[in-house]
């Protein structure tokens, strides 16, 4: 077979998510939940409350199907149609939380890079699958297509908000929090999922005239590249400069800056007047 650029891109669109990519997703969700619980309480949460630890991890592992069912009005029992996935995710949860050395091994920087690379492949598949699923039900409602794709790409981050409540974790969120509230501090992947979902919607409505396999593969490559750079500490959030510019234009930032300049100018004028008045008195 002649493995040229287009055939390689086509191969990326034919990958099967189960079992490899789904298991990687389960591993990352178990790691995220254990890390969140360990930084939020002063004791080993998974040892004192194993049921809550298991339920919250299962919520993250199945966040996509749960939110899609709620969004489309489907029965949540659909999630239980694959008992093998529940069993595998439970084994992953047990290994991460109770088998010595597993958590340390999986949090190694280079192993993390491999895991997140596979996760980004699954993310793009999820976003595209959400857009395609919505197009079969509401083909003329572009907002539904975008929203469902976006939900499929960021479901675990959204579900983390509810998982914290179930675990009884209530804390003040800042940008430096391990897993901050995604609605208060949207992550880079949260924004990237919205961008990817919008791109696939534009492709669906033929506003983007590009070979699908090339667009799909390039999207995967860009997300993997950004994610690895973020893990290695090379970049933080590439969307921040555009956010700052957008907020300055749309949400009153320019007007606030203008008022600040005017206020400082008035203070300077008043100070100069006071100095001049003092000189006049001394003279």
N, C-alpha and C positions, 0 to 999 in steps of 0.2 A: 504493500500500500504506500502511495506517495504522500508522506506527511508534510504537506505544505502548510502555510499559515492558516488558510481557511479550513482545512481538515482538522487542524489542532483546535481551532476555535469551535468547530462543530462538535468535536469530542467533549468539550467542556459543557455543552448544552445537553449532553446525553448521560451525565453522571447520575448514579442512583444514590439518594440520600441515606437510605437504610442499607446496611447498619452503620457504616464507618462514620459518616458525617453526623448522623443523629447521636451516636455514642459520644463523639467529640462534644456535641452540644450539651449532652447530659453532664459530661465531666466539667465543662466550664461553668454550668449552672450550679453544680454541687460546690465547686470551688468558690464561686461568688457568694453563695449563701453562707458557707462556713466562714469566709473572710468577713462578711457583714456581721454575722452573729458574734464572732470572736472580738471584733472591735467595738461592739455596742454594749456588751455585758462583761462583768468582771469575773465570770466563771465559765466553765466549759458547757455551753448551752446544750450541745448535742448529747452530752452525758446526763444532764439533769432533766432535759425535756426532749427525749428522742422522737416522740410522736410529732411534736410541733416542728422539729427539725426536718423530719421526713416529709410532712405535709407541705411545708414552705418550699422545700426543694422540688417536690413534685409539681407545685404550682409554677415554678420557674421553668422546669423541663417541658411542661405542657402549656405554657403561656399562650403560644400561638393558636393552637386549636381551641382553647378556652375562650379567648377574646374574639376569635372569628365566629364561634358559635353564638356568643352573646350579641355580636354585631349583626349577624344575619338571621337571628332568631331561630337557630337550630338547636335541637336538644343536646345538652352537655353529655348525655350518655354515649354520643358518638366517640368521645375520647377513649372510652373503655373497650372499643372494638378491637384494639390491638394489645392484648394482655402481655405479649412478649416485650413490648416497649416499656410497659409499666415495670415488668420484672427486671429488665436490663437497667433502667434508670434507678431502681431500688438497689441493685447490686453496686452501681456506681456510687450512689449516696453512701452506702455502707462502707465501701472501700475508702472513700475520701475521708470519712469522719472517724472510722474505727480501726482501720488497718494501719499499723505503724509505718511511717516513712512514705506512704503514698502521697499525702498532701505536700510534703517537702519535695518529693520527686516531681510532681506535676506542676509545682510553682517555680521550677527552674526556668530561668529566662529563655533559654533556647527551646526547651520543650513547650513553653508557653507560646513562643512564636509559631511553632508548628501547629499547635492547637487552634490558635486564633486564625491562622491562615485557612484551615479547614472550616472554621466557623464562618468566615466571610463568604466562602463558597456557598454554605448553607443559607446565609442571610440573603444573598442575591437570588438564590432559588426560591426562598420564601417570599420575597417581595414580588418577583415575577409571577409566582404561583398565585399570590393574592390578587394581583391585577387580572390574571386570566380567569380566576374563579369568579370575580366580580363581573367581568365582561360577559360571562355566560348567563348571569342573572339580571344584570342591569347595564346592558351594553351602552345605553345612551346617557348614563349618569356618570360623568367623568369624575365627580367628587367621590362617589362610592368606590370607583376603581382606585383612585389615589389613596383614599383612606384605608381600604382593605390591604393594599400593598404595604402601606406605611405601618399598619398594625402588625402584619406578619414579620416585618423587619425589626421592629422594636418591642415586640410583645414581652420579652423577658424583663426589659427595663421598666416598662409600665407595670408589670405584675409585681416587681420588687416593692413598689409602694404598698400594695396590699399584703405582700408576704411579711413586711415589717410589722404591720398592724396585727397580723395573726400571731406573730412571735412576741407581741407585746413590747415592741421597740418604738419608743417615741423620743425623738431627739431633734435638736436644732440642726438644720442642714446648712452647710456652707459649701463653697466650691471645692474645699480641700477634703470634704468627707469622702470616705472610701467609695461609697455608692450614693451620691447625693440624689435627692428627689429630682427625677428627670424633668418634672414640670417646672421646677424652680431653676435648675441648672441643667439644661439639655446638653447631653454629651455629644461628642463629635459624631459618633455612630448614629445617634438619634437624628441629627441633622442630615447625615449622609443617607439614611434610609428614606427620609422625605424626598431628598433630591433624586435618588434612584427610582423611587416610586413614580415621581413626576415624569422622569425620563421614559420609563416604560409605558406610562399612560400616553405620552406624546407619540411614542412609537406605535402604540395600538391604534391611535387615530390618524396615523400616517403623517404626522407633522415632522417626524424624524425619518428620513429616507436613508437608512444605513442597514447593511447586512446584519440580521438579528444575531447570528452567532458571534460576529465581530464585536458588536455593541455589548453583548452579554459577557464575553470573555474579557474585554477591556475594563468593564465595570468591576469584575472580580479582581483583576490585576491591580486596579487603582486602590480598591478597598484594602487588599492585602498589604500593599505598599504603605499606605497610610497607617494601618494598624501596627505593623512592625516598627515603623519609625516612631510611633507613639510609645511603644513598649521599650524601645531602646533609648528613649528620652531625647531624640533628635528634634522632634516637633511636639507641640502641645495640641492646639486645636486650630487647624488651618482656616476654619470658618470665622474666627473671632474678628479679624480685620474687616471682613464684609459685614458682619453683624454690627460692629461699631459704626461703620459708615451708614448703614441702613437705619439704625436707631437714631443717629444724629440728624438724618434728613426727615424721617417719618415721625418719630416719637418725641419731638421737641428738643432734641439735643442742641441743635443750632440756635434755637430761641433762648435756651438756658445759657448758652455761651455768650450770646449777644447781651443778655441782661447782666451777666457777670462783668463783661467789659464795660458796659454803661455804668454799673455800680462802682467799679474801680476808678473809672474816669471821673465820676462825681466826687469820690473820696479824694482823688488827687487834686481836683480843682479846689475843694474846700481846704485841703492842707496848704496849697499854695496861697490861697486867700488869707489864711490865718497867719502864715509867715510874713506875707506882705503887710498885713495889719500890724504885726508886732514890730516890724522895721519902722513903720510910720510912727508908732508910739515912741520908740526909742530915739528917733531922730527929732 
